[in-house]
Amino acid sequence: MSRLQLEDLQLARGGQTVLEHLDGRFMDGAITALVGANGSGKSTLIASIMGMLRPVAGKVECQVPKERCAWLPQQLALDLTFPMSVEELIMTGTWPSHGALKGYCAAHYRRGREIMARLGISSLAHRPLGELSGGQRQRALIGRTLMQEAELLLLDEPFANVDIETVNVLTDVLRDTARQGATIIVVLHDLEQLSRLADDVLILAGGHGRWASPESLLERYAGQPAKAPRLPFIFPDTLDAGTV
Ligand SMILES: Nc1ncnc2c1ncn2[C@@H]1O[C@H](COP(=O)(O)OP(=O)(O)OP(=O)(O)O)[C@@H](O)[C@H]1O
């Protein structure tokens, strides 16, 4: 089953083709890792799935209603100096379906508290976003998507600059969310995270996409030295989409 599929999709940026002949289905109730070198088109594909970039050719077939689609960009792309507390941020997850002006009911607040407890951030409920660590901020942002009851969840490097405990909490939460039926796409650069999280993999390289199993990728790349010690494994620029 798939509520999201790509049909001979061609995408361009600044008049240059970035991706072409992209086909395939993202599995419902599963996590797909989107991998590829810098500039391979991961953000471009996400923008297109979110309806923010019109295809040059082909199409994105998405049956998830807009209010159930959530996109979490890279942390660096977010302005979190906005004066808002953790709880206030999480409650905004009701806006896409409930509206921003109606206020919240007791059930919303109860659900918000459950989500904060699940993410281990109850004690931060009234803390302004600007005073959070990277990991705390990422938990709050994921909390907002849980509040939204997102059925399609796109996350761009959600584990960048977050502590290991947060990685563990978020891995469990995302796996549970997929188990409950959501379609989740996660941009990842780290092979270990991919092995813990992903059910399926879409590799972008050379302007094309190729689907692979996490196992085939691990078999091919595990054990290879990382580009720089202590840095997460970065998929090499030379990764050939046709050879995995
Ligand atoms: N707004 C833009 N105008 C022109 N070219 C762009 C624009 N945004 C991206 N590009 C180009 O499109 C290509 C794909 O970029 P994209 O950001 O999708 O790659 P990415 O895989 O997400 O990279 P990264 O891992 O660095 O985030 C790159 O060559 C990039 O320079």
The ligand as an ORCA input file, in Angstrom:
! r2SCAN-3c Opt
* xyz 0 1
  N      17.024     27.804     -5.028
  C      17.916     27.239     -5.833
  N      18.296     27.839     -7.009
  C      19.179     27.257     -7.824
  N      19.754     26.060     -7.586
  C      19.418     25.439     -6.440
  C      18.488     25.985     -5.513
  N      18.360     25.121     -4.474
  C      19.177     24.077     -4.750
  N      19.813     24.269     -5.916
  C      20.749     23.328     -6.558
  O      20.035     22.125     -6.784
  C      20.884     20.985     -6.547
  C      20.218     20.080     -5.498
  O      20.205     20.767     -4.246
  P      19.507     20.159     -2.946
  O      19.500     21.247     -1.921
  O      18.213     19.551     -3.324
  O      20.539     19.007     -2.559
  P      20.632     18.169     -1.208
  O      20.835     16.748     -1.604
  O      19.465     18.472     -0.332
  O      21.962     18.767     -0.560
  P      22.444     18.867      0.989
  O      22.798     17.470      1.414
  O      23.649     19.738      0.879
  O      21.334     19.490      1.792
  C      22.235     21.560     -6.123
  O      23.065     21.576     -7.262
  C      21.911     22.968     -5.659
  O      23.016     23.807     -5.872
*
